[in-house]
Amino acid sequence: MKPFYLIVLIIFLLWIFIKTLSYGKWTWDRKNRTGAIAIVIIAIVELVLPLYSIFFILK
């Protein structure tokens, strides 16, 4: 994978991660603690899983 595409992909994944975390914070502020924790877990998985896959593709 070319470095430019890799950088664009990582920026895109970080953008999705930050948007999801902001929704999790909004949910936490609305006193929905269980939902906020679930959203944070989903945000972490949606960031880590593609990066983990890319690591093994490049290896």
Long-range contacts (C-beta under 8 A, 24 or more apart in sequence): 1-54, 1-57, 1-58, 6-54, 9-50, 9-54, 10-51, 13-46, 13-47, 13-50, 13-51, 14-47, 16-46, 16-47, 17-43, 17-44, 17-46, 17-47, 20-46
